[in-house]
Amino acid sequence: MKIFQRETKLEAYRRGFHLITDEILNVCPEIKDIKVGQLQVFIKHTSASLTINENADYTVRQDFESHFNEMVPENVAYYKHTYEGSDDMPAHIKASILGTSVQIPITNGKLNLGIWQGVYLCEHRDYGGQRNLVITVFGE
């Protein structure tokens, strides 16, 4: 069994849903040496998240942003945690809904994603800054 782990810092992205599959692959070239295994990506933040979805049509990412902003609005009267800005508490809620990690099978040195799937960074803050990922690869 081989195990590799890397930490990487993503550039600051604007609020929204962004494909980061290629950035993950660039950090862990050892994936090509794994015949059967798993990739886990974990984000070390509470106001951004990760998910897997459509990688071809950018309007899917736009619709995700629109939907989540309607589902979890800003400036709600019952929010108590407001001192970091009106986008902060909704960002925590969105991150909890989507989650902090994704796991993808590795088969014959490649991520075994569906043809239209990619990994998204879900940036829920207006000015979230750089985001830290822990990327773990294991397998044989």
Secondary structure, 3 states (H helix, E strand, C coil): CEEEEEEEEECCCCCEEEECHHHHHHHCHHHHHCCEEEEEEEECCCCEEEEEEECCCHHHHHHHHHHHHHHCCCCCCCCCCCCCCCCHHHHHHHHHHHCCEEEEEEECCEECCCCCEEEEEEECCCCCCCEEEEEEEEEC
